[in-house]
């Protein structure tokens, strides 16, 4: 989650498609919003423009609310909770954080610690909390990294058994936001949509009877390395070392930290996941970005991920057998099918 206040970036864009002379028109409605430092591009197909405007306004309000609850370093429920934990006393768990905490504890176990939201202090020391990097703090934080298991929960109260524990839900909050948006769209009867949050997206239905066509980002240059056609409810998430990074000498320091080493994950440039659940997709994209090739199949099975595409730093593509016949790779890179 990044530094920004949600705001409306553009007026509604409408495209009309005639369904027949005697039928109502279906409208493609598009809205751009900025939340958590990420551009949310919301595309809906509806026959009711007034309803679309109401729905988009509600989504904007919800994004603003979640921003004020989940942000990792700006004033939020999460920063206040982290401050309370750092005081060494029991802290009441805000209702707004309960689901994120429970999901994070479960996924930390499933991934054997590759997903670890407890290392917020380390992420901040690398400079990914909106401030300057503090390299002098990094070695001591690496030597003493907390785990989600260090957060003890008893009913409505929590206690940190580790003095360096600081929660950062940057690798799961976007997934939860998109999951809640999907549920809200379903409650309003909207079946056909794409909600794209900085390259991580959910889809529903289709685009005027044809599949949604989605590109998979090239981690080395603008453009796509592959495309996929999606119809129905899907979540497509990508983690990559090209999104938030800086150079320190010849080393690229990026925000996807390997909890085993305490340093930016190496060997892979991106990991793309296709499953139904956006929360699990968000977690899986990060975990598979960190895991070595030897552990990929085991981790994918643990997370119930059949469709994935990985790119290493030598421009090699590794695609799961289940996805190999469905995804269209448009670059001439060495490609291997695994599992």
C-alpha positions in Angstrom: 0.0 0.0 0.0 1.4 3.3 -1.1 1.3 7.0 -0.1 -1.8 8.7 -1.6 -5.3 9.9 -0.7 -8.1 8.4 -2.8 -9.5 10.9 -5.3 -11.5 11.0 -8.5 -9.2 11.2 -11.5 -11.6 11.3 -14.4 -15.2 11.7 -15.4 -17.2 8.7 -16.5 -16.3 7.4 -19.9 -19.2 5.8 -21.7 -19.3 3.5 -24.7 -22.6 2.4 -26.1 -23.4 -0.9 -27.7 -26.8 -1.4 -29.4 -28.3 -4.8 -28.5 -31.1 -4.4 -30.9 -33.6 -1.9 -32.1 -36.2 -2.9 -29.5 -33.9 -3.6 -26.6 -32.3 -1.4 -24.0 -28.7 -0.3 -24.7 -25.8 -1.8 -22.7 -23.3 0.8 -21.6 -19.6 0.4 -20.9 -18.8 2.7 -18.0 -15.3 3.4 -16.9 -13.9 5.3 -13.9 -10.4 5.9 -12.7 -9.7 6.3 -9.0 -6.5 6.6 -7.0 -6.2 4.7 -3.8 -3.3 3.4 -1.7 -1.0 4.9 -4.4 -2.5 2.6 -7.0 -4.7 3.5 -10.0 -8.0 1.6 -9.8 -9.6 1.4 -13.3 -13.2 0.2 -12.9 -15.0 -0.9 -16.0 -18.7 -1.9 -15.8 -21.2 -2.9 -18.3 -24.8 -1.9 -17.4 -28.1 -0.8 -18.8 -28.6 1.7 -16.0 -26.2 4.7 -16.0 -27.7 6.1 -12.8 -27.0 2.9 -11.0 -23.5 2.8 -12.3 -22.8 6.3 -11.0 -24.2 5.3 -7.6 -22.1 2.1 -7.6 -18.9 3.9 -8.6 -19.4 6.6 -5.9 -19.9 3.9 -3.3 -16.7 2.1 -4.4 -14.8 5.4 -4.1 -16.1 5.9 -0.5 -15.2 2.3 0.5 -11.7 2.8 -0.9 -11.3 6.0 1.1 -12.5 4.2 4.2 -10.1 1.2 3.8 -7.3 3.7 3.1 -8.0 5.2 6.6 -8.0 1.7 8.1 -5.2 -0.3 6.5 -2.5 2.1 5.5 0.9 1.0 6.7 2.5 4.3 7.5 0.0 7.2 7.1 -2.5 7.8 10.0 -4.8 4.8 10.1 -6.3 2.1 12.3 -3.2 0.0 11.4 -0.6 2.5 12.4 -2.4 3.2 15.7 -2.6 -0.6 16.4 1.1 -1.0 15.6 1.9 1.9 18.0 -0.1 0.2 20.8 1.6 -3.1 20.2 5.0 -1.4 20.4 4.2 -0.2 23.8 4.5 -3.7 25.1 0.9 -3.9 26.5 -2.2 -5.7 25.2 -3.9 -3.8 22.4 -7.5 -4.0 21.4 -7.9 -5.3 17.8 -9.8 -2.8 15.7 -12.8 -4.5 13.9 -11.4 -3.1 10.7 -8.2 -5.1 11.0 -9.6 -8.4 12.4 -10.1 -10.1 9.0 -6.7 -9.0 7.7 -5.0 -10.3 10.8 -6.7 -13.7 10.8 -6.1 -14.2 7.1 -2.5 -13.2 7.5 -1.9 -15.6 10.3 -3.4 -18.5 8.3 -1.4 -17.7 5.1 1.8 -17.3 7.0 1.4 -20.9 8.1 0.4 -22.1 4.6 3.4 -20.5 3.0 5.8 -21.6 5.8 6.6 -17.9 6.5 7.2 -16.7 2.9 4.2 -14.5 3.4 5.1 -12.4 6.5 3.3 -9.1 7.2 5.1 -8.8 10.6 8.2 -7.3 9.0 6.8 -3.8 8.5 9.8 -2.2 10.3 12.2 -3.8 7.9 10.2 -2.7 4.9 10.2 0.8 6.3 13.9 0.7 6.9 14.4 -0.1 3.2 12.5 3.1 2.4 9.2 1.6 1.2 7.1 3.4 3.8 7.1 6.8 2.1 10.3 8.0 3.7 14.1 7.8 3.2 15.8 4.4 3.5 17.7 3.8 6.7 20.4 1.3 5.7 22.1 1.4 9.1 19.0 -0.1 10.7 18.6 -3.0 8.2 21.2 -5.5 9.5 19.9 -5.5 13.1 16.3 -5.9 11.8 17.4 -8.8 9.6 19.1 -10.5 12.5 15.9 -10.2 14.6 13.0 -10.7 12.3 9.5 -11.3 13.8 6.9 -13.7 12.5 3.1 -13.6 12.5 3.2 -16.3 15.3 4.8 -13.6 17.5 1.4 -11.8 17.5 -0.6 -13.4 20.4 -4.4 -13.0 20.2 -6.8 -13.6 23.0 -10.4 -12.7 22.1 -10.5 -9.0 21.2 -6.9 -8.3 22.5 -3.5 -8.8 20.9 0.0 -8.8 22.4 3.4 -8.8 20.6 6.0 -11.2 21.9 8.6 -9.6 19.6 9.8 -6.0 20.1 10.3 -5.5 16.3 6.9 -6.7 15.2 5.1 -4.2 13.0 2.3 -5.2 10.7 2.2 -4.2 7.0 -0.6 -5.7 4.9 0.8 -4.5 1.5 0.8 -8.0 0.1 -2.8 -8.8 1.0 -4.9 -5.6 1.5 -5.4 -5.0 -2.2 -6.7 -8.6 -2.6 -9.2 -8.0 0.2 -10.3 -4.7 -1.2 -11.0 -6.3 -4.6 -12.8 -9.2 -2.9 -15.1 -6.8 -1.2 -15.6 -4.8 -4.3 -16.6 -8.0 -6.2 -19.1 -8.9 -3.5 -20.5 -5.4 -3.6 -20.9 -5.5 -7.4 -22.7 -8.9 -7.1 -25.1 -7.5 -4.4 -26.0 -4.7 -6.9 -26.6 -7.2 -9.7 -23.7 -6.1 -11.9 -22.3 -9.2 -13.7 -19.9 -7.8 -16.3 -16.9 -5.9 -15.1 -13.1 -5.6 -14.8 -11.6 -3.8 -11.8 -7.9 -3.3 -12.4 -5.8 -2.1 -9.5 -2.4 -1.3 -10.9 -2.2 -4.5 -12.9 -3.9 -6.7 -10.3 -7.5 -7.3 -11.3 -10.8 -9.1 -11.0 -13.2 -9.9 -13.8 -16.8 -10.8 -14.0 -18.9 -11.9 -17.0 -17.7 -10.8 -20.4 -17.4 -7.7 -22.7 -20.6 -7.6 -24.8 -20.5 -11.4 -25.3 -16.8 -11.7 -25.8 -14.1 -12.6 -23.3 -12.1 -9.9 -21.5 -8.6 -9.8 -23.1 -5.9 -9.1 -20.5 -2.2 -8.6 -20.9 0.5 -9.8 -18.6 3.2 -7.1 -18.0 6.7 -7.4 -19.3 8.9 -6.9 -16.2 11.8 -5.5 -18.2 10.1 -3.0 -20.5 6.7 -1.4 -21.3 4.3 -3.8 -22.9 3.1 -7.3 -22.4 4.8 -10.7 -22.6 1.5 -12.7 -22.8 -2.2 -12.3 -23.0 -5.2 -14.3 -21.7 -8.9 -14.2 -22.5 -11.1 -14.4 -19.4 -14.8 -15.0 -19.1 -16.6 -15.3 -15.7 -15.2 -14.6 -12.3 -11.4 -14.6 -12.1 -8.5 -12.9 -10.2 -5.3 -12.2 -12.0 -2.4 -10.9 -9.8 1.2 -10.1 -10.5 4.1 -9.4 -8.2 7.3 -8.0 -9.7 10.6 -6.4 -8.9 9.8 -3.5 -11.3 7.0 -1.8 -9.4 8.7 -0.2 -6.4 12.4 -0.3 -6.4 15.6 1.8 -6.4 19.2 1.1 -7.3 21.9 0.9 -4.6 25.1 0.6 -6.6 24.6 -2.4 -8.9 21.9 -3.9 -6.7 18.2 -3.4 -7.3 16.4 -3.0 -4.0 12.7 -3.7 -4.4 9.8 -4.0 -2.0 9.2 -7.8 -2.1 11.3 -8.8 0.8 12.3 -12.5 1.3 11.6 -13.2 5.0 14.3 -15.9 5.0 17.1 -13.5 4.1 15.6 -10.1 5.0 16.7 -8.8 1.5 14.9 -8.2 -1.7 13.9 -11.5 -3.4 16.2 -12.6 -6.1 16.1 -14.8 -9.1 12.6 -13.9 -10.3 11.4 -10.7 -12.0 7.6 -11.5 -11.8 5.0 -14.0 -10.8 1.5 -14.0 -12.2 -1.4 -16.0 -10.7 -4.8 -16.8 -12.0 -7.4 -18.2 -9.5 -10.9 -17.2 -8.3 -10.1 -15.7 -4.9 -8.4 -12.3 -5.0 -7.0 -12.5 -1.5 -5.3 -15.8 -2.1 -4.1 -14.5 -5.5 -2.5 -11.5 -3.8 -0.7 -13.7 -1.3 0.3 -16.3 -3.8 1.8 -13.9 -6.3 4.1 -12.6 -3.5 5.0 -16.0 -2.1 5.7 -17.5 -5.6 7.8 -14.4 -6.4 10.0 -15.3 -3.4 10.1 -19.1 -3.6 12.9 -20.8 -5.5 12.0 -22.9 -8.5 12.5 -26.1 -6.6 9.8 -25.1 -4.1 7.3 -23.6 -6.6 5.2 -26.7 -7.3 4.9 -27.6 -3.6 4.0 -24.0 -2.7 1.5 -23.7 -5.5 -0.2 -26.9 -4.4 -0.4 -25.7 -0.8 -2.1 -22.4 -2.0 -4.3 -24.3 -4.4 -2.9 -22.5 -7.4 -3.0 -24.3 -10.8 -2.5 -21.4 -13.1 0.8 -19.4 -12.8 3.4 -17.9 -15.0 6.9 -17.0 -13.7 9.6 -14.9 -15.3 13.2 -15.1 -14.0 15.8 -12.4 -14.3 17.3 -14.1 -17.4 14.1 -13.6 -19.3 13.0 -17.2 -19.0 9.3 -18.1 -18.6 8.0 -20.9 -16.5 4.4 -21.7 -17.0 2.2 -24.3 -15.2 1.0 -27.1 -17.3 -2.6 -26.2 -16.5 -2.2 -22.7 -18.0 0.2 -23.5 -20.8 -2.6 -24.1 -23.4 -4.7 -21.1 -22.3 -2.2 -18.3 -22.1 -0.8 -16.8 -25.3 2.9 -15.9 -24.9 3.9 -13.2 -27.3 7.6 -12.9 -26.7 10.3 -15.2 -28.1 11.8 -16.1 -24.8 12.8 -19.6 -23.6 9.7 -21.1 -22.1 9.4 -24.2 -19.9 6.3 -26.0 -18.7 6.4 -27.1 -15.1 4.2 -29.4 -12.9 
